[in-house]
């Protein structure tokens, strides 16, 4: 415990230094990483010492206080190493890039995302129609009432419906203010369909829609409060969705009945949401360190950017798990590799985030908010997956972000070259 307190004091000092050289940005991947992990550091000891009715998924919560403080100290330490990595990238950056870090780009993030594009709403209407057809084809009357949570269906159609739903809510989130009533109605249809399936993607769809609507509006206190209120409602809805799982009957009708008659334990589900989001990973990491013995071949395969079949992932994936449905965590695998590897790994992650911090701010400076937000969302998936999933599942999002940005730069150069050629011909 004493070591943890000392490390927290060091971490707070580094955060003060970071705050002086890096201006806060709503979509800053660096600050998102640190805010998420600070919430983990705050909530996990409160749960461990003061929450009596433990959830203990997979029996992970059954550790003594010594083991808890040991893994807690490692969580603090990796945040320190992460900041070291960012500071190193900052030091080796040019003075122009350093000035970029302290500029305020929050205003650049807000305002109508796509102006005077009349095709977005018709496309969204068509996508919503397709989504309705796909859900009716897969669930049919089961959307209203069914006995199985996931009935037998064509999984490819269900997956296609989910993908179209995400595309549709992004499109609806960026329509202009005059079209918002229609957009709200279409989003309501999509949300009611996914709500009827009991899928937690309902929560993600709402968050994405509210976020794009928020950044597409003016930046002021009223809109910020409205956004936070909408996020809170989305989180409560997620709690209800989790509480529906043990009901035994599924669909829109039993879900609505459960909400109004109180048969779903929403408060318990809300507590579980907080536990699963900010606490579970700490105990899963402790269990990973207990069960896992570091193997550098596993580490190489986990970090290999090649597809799983080519990298040899199927041969080892089954062994890297606490239970059949609960994988080892990235943090547990990295911590178990030793303090030197932990240092190198998280310093590298800090440098990678420093690089994307620079690129995201450059994109905002050029008013390219869509790519900036998309890169942030990919890195946010890395942050969340690191807490609950094994190294390969989480680290692939770093590769995805690098690949997407490479594609963006390549396409930009191609179109720029074609534009120059066409001008010369004219």
C-alpha positions in Angstrom: 0.0 0.0 0.0 2.8 2.4 0.8 4.4 1.7 -2.6 1.1 2.4 -4.3 0.8 5.8 -2.5 4.3 6.8 -3.5 3.7 5.8 -7.1 0.4 7.8 -7.1 2.2 10.9 -5.9 4.7 10.5 -8.8 1.9 10.0 -11.2 0.1 13.1 -10.0 3.3 15.1 -10.5 3.7 13.8 -14.0 0.1 14.7 -14.8 0.8 18.3 -13.7 3.8 18.4 -16.1 1.7 16.9 -18.9 -1.0 19.4 -18.3 1.5 22.2 -18.9 2.7 20.9 -22.3 -0.5 19.3 -23.7 -3.7 21.3 -23.9 -6.8 19.2 -23.1 -8.8 18.1 -26.2 -12.1 16.3 -26.1 -10.8 13.7 -28.5 -7.3 13.6 -27.2 -6.2 9.9 -27.1 -3.6 10.6 -24.5 -6.1 12.2 -22.1 -8.6 9.5 -22.8 -6.1 6.8 -21.9 -5.2 8.6 -18.6 -8.8 9.5 -17.7 -10.0 5.9 -18.1 -7.1 4.5 -16.1 -7.4 7.1 -13.4 -11.1 6.0 -13.0 -9.8 2.5 -12.7 -7.4 3.5 -9.9 -10.1 5.4 -8.1 -13.0 2.9 -8.3 -11.2 -0.4 -7.9 -10.0 0.0 -4.3 -13.4 1.4 -3.3 -15.0 -1.8 -4.8 -12.4 -4.1 -3.2 -12.6 -2.7 0.3 -16.1 -1.3 0.6 -18.5 -3.1 -1.8 -19.8 -6.1 0.1 -21.8 -8.1 -2.4 -19.0 -8.9 -4.8 -19.7 -9.9 -8.5 -16.5 -11.9 -8.7 -16.8 -13.0 -12.4 -14.9 -16.3 -12.8 -13.9 -16.0 -9.1 -11.4 -13.3 -9.9 -12.3 -11.1 -7.0 -11.1 -13.7 -4.5 -7.7 -12.2 -3.8 -6.1 -10.9 -0.6 -5.2 -7.3 0.0 -1.5 -7.9 -0.6 -2.2 -9.3 -4.1 -4.6 -6.4 -4.8 -2.0 -3.7 -3.8 0.7 -5.5 -5.9 -1.4 -5.4 -9.1 -2.7 -1.9 -8.2 0.9 -0.7 -8.0 1.6 -2.1 -11.5 -1.4 -0.3 -12.9 0.0 3.0 -11.5 3.4 2.2 -12.8 2.3 1.5 -16.3 0.6 5.0 -16.4 3.9 6.5 -15.3 5.7 4.7 -18.1 3.0 5.8 -20.5 3.6 9.4 -19.6 7.3 8.9 -19.9 6.7 7.7 -23.4 4.7 10.7 -24.4 7.2 13.1 -22.8 10.0 11.4 -24.7 8.1 11.9 -28.0 7.4 15.5 -27.0 11.1 16.2 -26.3 12.3 14.8 -29.7 9.5 16.7 -31.6 10.3 20.0 -33.4 9.3 23.3 -31.8 6.4 23.6 -34.3 4.9 20.3 -33.1 5.4 21.3 -29.5 3.4 24.5 -30.2 0.7 22.3 -31.8 0.3 20.4 -28.5 -0.5 23.5 -26.5 -3.0 25.0 -29.0 -6.7 24.9 -28.3 -8.4 22.8 -31.0 -11.7 22.2 -29.2 -13.4 24.9 -31.2 -12.2 23.2 -34.4 -14.0 20.1 -33.3 -17.4 21.7 -33.3 -19.7 22.9 -36.0 -21.6 21.4 -38.9 -19.5 18.4 -40.0 -20.8 18.0 -43.6 -22.3 21.2 -45.0 -25.0 21.3 -47.8 -25.0 17.6 -48.5 -28.6 16.7 -49.3 -27.9 13.1 -50.0 -27.1 12.1 -46.4 -30.7 12.0 -45.2 -32.1 10.0 -48.1 -29.3 7.5 -47.8 -30.1 7.3 -44.0 -33.7 6.6 -44.8 -32.8 3.8 -47.2 -30.3 2.3 -44.7 -33.0 2.4 -41.9 -35.4 0.6 -44.3 -32.8 -2.1 -45.0 -32.1 -2.5 -41.2 -35.9 -3.0 -40.5 -36.1 -5.6 -43.3 -33.0 -7.4 -42.0 -34.2 -7.5 -38.4 -37.7 -8.7 -39.4 -36.0 -11.4 -41.6 -33.8 -12.6 -38.7 -35.9 -12.2 -35.6 -39.4 -11.9 -37.1 -42.1 -11.8 -34.4 -39.3 -12.7 -31.9 -38.6 -9.0 -31.8 -41.8 -8.6 -29.8 -41.6 -11.8 -27.7 -39.4 -14.9 -27.8 -38.2 -17.7 -25.5 -34.5 -17.7 -26.6 -32.1 -14.7 -26.2 -30.4 -15.6 -29.5 -32.8 -17.6 -31.7 -31.5 -19.7 -34.6 -31.0 -17.3 -37.5 -28.7 -16.4 -40.3 -25.8 -14.8 -38.4 -24.4 -13.0 -41.5 -27.7 -11.1 -41.9 -27.6 -10.1 -38.2 -24.0 -8.9 -38.5 -24.9 -7.0 -41.7 -27.8 -5.3 -39.8 -25.5 -4.2 -37.0 -22.9 -2.8 -39.4 -25.6 -0.9 -41.3 -27.0 0.4 -38.0 -23.6 1.9 -37.1 -23.2 3.5 -40.5 -26.8 4.9 -40.3 -26.5 6.5 -36.9 -23.2 8.2 -38.0 -24.9 9.6 -41.1 -27.9 10.7 -39.0 -25.6 12.3 -36.4 -24.0 14.6 -39.0 -27.2 15.9 -40.7 -27.9 19.6 -40.3 -30.1 21.1 -37.6 -33.2 21.5 -39.9 -33.2 17.7 -40.5 -32.7 16.6 -36.9 -36.4 15.8 -36.2 -36.4 13.2 -39.0 -33.0 12.0 -37.9 -34.2 11.5 -34.3 -37.2 9.5 -35.5 -35.0 7.2 -37.7 -32.5 6.7 -34.8 -35.5 5.8 -32.5 -36.5 3.1 -35.0 -33.0 1.6 -35.1 -32.6 1.8 -31.3 -36.0 0.1 -30.7 -35.0 -2.7 -33.0 -31.7 -3.3 -31.3 -33.3 -2.8 -27.9 -35.7 -5.6 -28.8 -32.7 -7.9 -29.5 -31.3 -7.1 -26.1 -27.9 -6.3 -27.7 -25.5 -3.9 -25.9 -24.8 -2.4 -29.3 -28.0 -0.3 -28.5 -25.8 1.6 -26.0 -23.0 2.1 -28.6 -25.4 3.3 -31.2 -26.8 6.0 -28.9 -23.4 7.1 -27.8 -22.2 7.4 -31.4 -25.3 9.4 -32.4 -25.2 11.7 -29.4 -21.4 12.3 -30.0 -21.7 13.2 -33.6 -24.7 15.4 -32.9 -22.7 17.1 -30.1 -19.6 17.9 -32.2 -21.9 19.0 -35.1 -23.4 21.7 -32.9 -21.9 24.8 -31.3 -19.6 24.4 -28.4 -21.4 25.9 -25.4 -22.4 24.9 -21.9 -26.0 24.1 -22.9 -25.0 21.6 -25.5 -22.3 20.1 -23.3 -24.8 19.5 -20.5 -27.3 18.0 -22.9 -24.5 15.7 -24.2 -23.6 14.5 -20.7 -27.3 14.0 -19.9 -27.8 11.9 -23.0 -24.7 9.8 -22.1 -26.1 9.2 -18.6 -29.4 8.0 -20.1 -27.5 5.7 -22.4 -25.6 4.3 -19.5 -28.8 3.6 -17.6 -30.3 1.9 -20.7 -27.2 -0.3 -20.8 -27.8 -1.3 -17.2 -31.3 -2.3 -18.0 -30.1 -4.3 -21.0 -27.7 -6.3 -18.8 -30.5 -6.9 -16.2 -32.7 -8.4 -18.9 -30.4 -11.4 -19.4 -31.7 -13.6 -16.5 -35.4 -12.9 -17.3 -36.0 -16.1 -19.3 -38.2 -14.3 -21.8 -36.9 -11.8 -24.3 -38.1 -9.2 -26.7 -39.6 -5.7 -26.6 -42.7 -6.7 -24.7 -41.0 -8.5 -21.7 -38.3 -5.9 -21.6 -40.8 -3.0 -21.2 -42.8 -5.0 -18.7 -39.7 -5.6 -16.7 -38.8 -1.9 -16.6 -42.2 -0.8 -15.3 -42.9 -3.6 -12.9 -39.4 -3.6 -11.4 -38.6 -7.3 -12.1 -35.2 -6.2 -13.5 -32.7 -5.3 -10.9 -31.5 -2.1 -12.6 -29.5 -0.8 -9.6 -27.6 -4.1 -9.3 -27.1 -4.0 -13.1 -25.9 -0.4 -12.9 -23.3 -1.4 -10.2 -22.3 -4.3 -12.4 -21.8 -1.9 -15.3 -19.4 0.2 -13.2 -17.6 -3.0 -12.0 -17.2 -4.5 -15.5 -16.1 -1.2 -17.0 -13.6 0.0 -14.4 -12.9 -2.8 -11.9 -13.1 -6.3 -13.5 -9.9 -5.8 -15.5 -7.8 -5.3 -12.3 -8.9 -8.6 -10.9 -8.7 -10.4 -14.2 -5.1 -9.1 -14.5 -4.3 -10.5 -11.1 -5.7 -13.9 -12.1 -3.8 -13.7 -15.4 -0.5 -13.2 -13.6 -1.4 -16.1 -11.3 -2.2 -18.5 -14.1 0.1 -17.3 -16.9 3.8 -18.0 -17.3 5.5 -15.7 -19.8 6.4 -17.3 -23.1 8.2 -15.1 -25.6 6.8 -17.1 -28.5 3.3 -16.2 -27.2 4.4 -12.6 -27.0 5.7 -12.6 -30.6 2.5 -14.1 -31.9 0.4 -11.7 -29.9 2.2 -8.7 -31.4 2.5 -10.1 -34.9 0.5 -7.9 -37.3 -0.2 -10.8 -39.7 -3.6 -12.4 -39.7 -4.2 -14.9 -36.9 -3.9 -18.0 -39.1 -0.6 -16.9 -40.6 0.8 -15.8 -37.2 0.0 -19.1 -35.4 -2.7 -17.6 -33.2 -5.2 -20.5 -33.3 -2.5 -22.8 -31.8 -2.1 -20.7 -28.6 -5.3 -18.7 -28.2 -7.1 -21.5 -26.2 -4.3 -21.5 -23.6 -4.4 -17.8 -23.0 -7.6 -17.7 -21.0 -8.8 -17.7 -17.4 -11.9 -19.6 -18.4 -13.4 -20.6 -21.8 -15.2 -17.3 -22.0 -12.7 -15.1 -20.2 -9.3 -14.4 -21.8 -6.2 -13.2 -20.2 -5.7 -9.5 -20.1 -3.1 -7.4 -22.0 -1.9 -6.0 -18.7 -1.5 -9.4 -17.1 0.5 -10.7 -20.0 2.8 -7.6 -20.2 3.3 -7.4 -16.4 4.2 -11.1 -16.2 6.9 -10.5 -18.8 8.9 -8.5 -16.3 9.4 -4.9 -15.3 11.9 -4.2 -18.1 9.4 -5.3 -20.8 6.6 -3.4 -19.0 8.7 -0.3 -19.1 9.6 -0.7 -22.8 6.0 -1.6 -23.8 4.2 1.3 -22.2 6.9 3.8 -23.1 6.3 2.7 -26.7 2.6 3.0 -26.2 3.0 6.5 -24.9 5.1 7.4 -27.9 2.5 5.9 -30.3 -0.2 8.0 -28.6 2.0 11.0 -28.8 2.3 10.5 -32.6 -1.5 10.1 -33.0 -2.0 13.1 -30.7 0.0 15.2 -33.2 -1.8 13.8 -36.3 -5.2 14.2 -34.8 -4.5 17.9 -34.0 -3.1 18.4 -37.5 -6.3 16.9 -39.0 -8.4 19.3 -36.8 -6.2 22.2 -38.0 -7.1 21.3 -41.6 -10.8 20.9 -40.6 -10.7 17.1 -41.3 -12.7 16.1 -38.2 -14.2 12.9 -39.5 -10.8 11.1 -39.8 -9.6 12.7 -36.5 -12.7 11.4 -34.6 -12.4 8.0 -36.3 -8.8 7.6 -35.3 -9.7 8.5 -31.7 -12.5 5.9 -31.7 -10.0 3.2 -32.8 -7.6 4.1 -30.1 -10.4 4.2 -27.6 -11.1 0.6 -28.5 -7.5 -0.2 -27.7 -7.8 1.5 -24.3 -11.0 -0.5 -23.4 -9.9 -3.9 -24.8 -6.5 -3.7 -23.0 -8.4 -3.8 -19.7 -10.5 -6.9 -20.5 -8.9 -8.8 -23.4 -5.6 -10.4 -24.2 -2.7 -8.7 -25.9 -3.4 -9.7 -29.5 -7.1 -8.6 -29.3 -6.2 -5.2 -27.9 -3.0 -4.4 -29.8 -4.5 -5.0 -33.2 -6.3 -1.7 -32.8 -2.9 0.1 -32.8 -2.3 -1.6 -36.2 -5.7 -0.6 -37.4 -5.2 3.0 -36.5 -1.8 3.1 -38.3 -3.2 1.3 -41.3 -6.2 3.7 -41.6 -4.0 6.7 -41.3 -1.6 5.3 -43.9 -4.6 4.7 -46.3 -5.8 8.3 -45.7 -2.4 9.7 -46.5 -2.0 7.6 -49.6 -5.4 8.6 -50.9 -4.7 12.2 -50.2 -1.5 12.1 -52.2 -3.2 10.2 -55.1 -6.0 12.8 -55.3 -3.6 15.7 -54.9 -1.4 14.3 -57.8 -4.5 13.8 -60.0 -5.6 17.4 -59.3 -2.1 18.8 -60.3 -2.1 16.7 -63.5 -5.6 17.9 -64.4 -4.6 21.5 -63.8 -1.5 21.2 -66.1 -3.6 19.7 -68.9 -6.0 22.6 -68.7 
